[in-house]
Amino acid sequence: MRILLHRVDGQTEPWVKDFARHLPEAEIVLWRAGEPHPPCDYAVVWAPPEAMLSDLAEVKAIFLTGAGVDAILKFDSALPQNVPIVRLGDAGMGVQMAEYVTHSVLRYFRRFDEYETQTRAGQWTPLPPHNREDFAVGVLGLGMLGTRVLQSLKEFGFPLRAWSRSEKSMEGVQCFHGADGLDTFLRGTRVAVCLLPLTKETSNIFNRTNMCKLPEGSYLINVARGAHVAEPDLMALVKSGHIAAATLDVFRNEPLPVQHPFWQEPRITITPHIAALTLRRESVQQIAGKIRQLERGEPVADIVNRHQGY
C-alpha cells in the first residue's frame, strides 16, 4: 500500500514517522511538483496545489488533514469526481474549539475585555454584571465542532441557540434552520459564534444586514473562515457600538496585513488562526483507521458531500 503525502508547510518527516507507527504496512510517498512517483492507493493532503489534481485522480480516496474542505473544493469540477474525499472527524479539534469559544464568551460575559482596557488606563471601576438570562449564545453550524462547543457552554447556564442549514435538534438548545429561521435566530442572539462551513450560501453571512439583526451591543466570535464576515461592515458596526466587540481567529487574508484597520480597533480581538489546530498524531491515527476500514471494504465516516460543500 502506498500513501501520497503533501504538506503545504513542507514538514513531512513527523507525518512519515507517525504513519510508520500507526500504519506500518504503508509506504509513504512524498509529492513534489514535477517529480515522478509510483502509483499510490491513497492521498493525504490539506490544500493541494493545482498541479497535484491529476495525481489525486489515481487514488482510491483523498484524506484531508482538517475538518474544513474549502481549500480543496475550490477546484470544483477539476477534482476527480469518482474519488471520495474524507475530512477529519474530531481528532482533538473539538476540545480546542470548545476551550477557545468558552473563553471568549466568558470574557465578554464577565466584562474582562472592558477591565483589560481599564487596567491599561490605570482605572479601578467595578462594572455592573451582565444578566445571564439576557446573554443568549447562538452557534451557527451544528456539526461536530458546533455541537462540542454547545455541550461545553451548557454548564454555565446561558440560553443556548443554534442555527443550521437543515433541521436539527439538541437537548437544551433552541434550534433554528434554513433561511426562514436565520432572522429569528439572529434577533434573539447576544453572542453569535460562527462555526459554519464556507459555501456559496454562507459566504458573507455576517454582512451589515444580518449583523444589524443582532441586538444592540452584541458580540461576534468567528472561528470558521474569514470569508464569512464582511470585514468593512463589521468595522463600521463596531465603531457605531451596535457590535460591542468581536473575537476573530480567521480572516480573508492570512496573515492579517499589518495595515488592516482591525489592528487599530481595541474592541476587536485577533488571534492567528489557532482556535483548533490539527493535532498530527491524533489525525494520523484516525486516517490510518479509516484506511484500514476501506481496505476491508467497510464504510467510513466524514465523507465530504460535494454538493453541500461540507
Rosetta blueprint (number, residue, H / E / L):
1 M L
2 R E
3 I E
4 L E
5 L E
6 H L
7 R L
8 V L
9 D L
10 G L
11 Q L
12 T L
13 E H
14 P H
15 W H
16 V H
17 K H
18 D H
19 F H
20 A H
21 R H
22 H H
23 L L
24 P L
25 E L
26 A L
27 E E
28 I E
29 V E
30 L E
31 W L
32 R L
33 A L
34 G L
35 E L
36 P L
37 H L
38 P L
39 P L
40 C L
41 D L
42 Y E
43 A E
44 V E
45 V E
46 W L
47 A L
48 P L
49 P L
50 E H
51 A H
52 M H
53 L H
54 S H
55 D H
56 L H
57 A L
58 E L
59 V L
60 K L
61 A E
62 I E
63 F E
64 L E
65 T L
66 G L
67 A L
68 G L
69 V L
70 D H
71 A H
72 I H
73 L H
74 K L
75 F L
76 D H
77 S H
78 A H
79 L L
80 P L
81 Q L
82 N L
83 V L
84 P L
85 I E
86 V E
87 R L
88 L L
89 G L
90 D L
91 A L
92 G L
93 M H
94 G H
95 V H
96 Q H
97 M H
98 A H
99 E H
100 Y H
101 V H
102 T H
103 H H
104 S H
105 V H
106 L H
107 R H
108 Y H
109 F H
110 R L
111 R L
112 F H
113 D H
114 E H
115 Y H
116 E H
117 T H
118 Q H
119 T H
120 R H
121 A H
122 G L
123 Q L
124 W L
125 T L
126 P L
127 L L
128 P L
129 P L
130 H L
131 N L
132 R H
133 E H
134 D H
135 F L
136 A L
137 V E
138 G E
139 V E
140 L E
141 G L
142 L L
143 G L
144 M H
145 L H
146 G H
147 T H
148 R H
149 V H
150 L H
151 Q H
152 S H
153 L H
154 K H
155 E H
156 F H
157 G L
158 F L
159 P L
160 L E
161 R E
162 A E
163 W E
164 S E
165 R L
166 S L
167 E L
168 K L
169 S L
170 M E
171 E L
172 G L
173 V E
174 Q E
175 C E
176 F E
177 H E
178 G H
179 A H
180 D H
181 G H
182 L H
183 D H
184 T H
185 F H
186 L H
187 R H
188 G L
189 T L
190 R L
191 V E
192 A E
193 V E
194 C E
195 L L
196 L L
197 P L
198 L L
199 T L
200 K L
201 E L
202 T L
203 S L
204 N L
205 I L
206 F E
207 N L
208 R H
209 T H
210 N H
211 M H
212 C H
213 K H
214 L L
215 P L
216 E L
217 G L
218 S E
219 Y E
220 L E
221 I E
222 N E
223 V L
224 A L
225 R L
226 G H
227 A H
228 H H
229 V E
230 A L
231 E H
232 P H
233 D H
234 L H
235 M H
236 A H
237 L H
238 V H
239 K H
240 S H
241 G L
242 H L
243 I E
244 A E
245 A E
246 A E
247 T E
248 L E
249 D L
250 V L
251 F L
252 R L
253 N L
254 E L
255 P L
256 L L
257 P L
258 V L
259 Q L
260 H L
261 P H
262 F H
263 W H
264 Q H
265 E L
266 P L
267 R L
268 I E
269 T E
270 I E
271 T L
272 P L
273 H L
274 I L
275 A L
276 A L
277 L L
278 T L
279 L L
280 R H
281 R H
282 E H
283 S H
284 V H
285 Q H
286 Q H
287 I H
288 A H
289 G H
290 K H
291 I H
292 R H
293 Q H
294 L H
295 E H
296 R L
297 G L
298 E L
299 P L
300 V L
301 A L
302 D L
303 I E
304 V L
305 N L
306 R L
307 H L
308 Q L
309 G L
310 Y L
